[in-house]
């Protein structure tokens, strides 16, 4: 659940940065991209665990 919240937060920060209404919009985009990169690693790790349980049962 927390991963989804961070993922949505990253998307919101990127969208806010893309509007360019803020002075430091590049920092918003960078922060959003960092959050998305970290959460995507967690999602990928969960996906690998799922594949491991599904196809490589011991």
Order of alpha helices (4+ residues) and beta strands (2+ residues): alpha-alpha
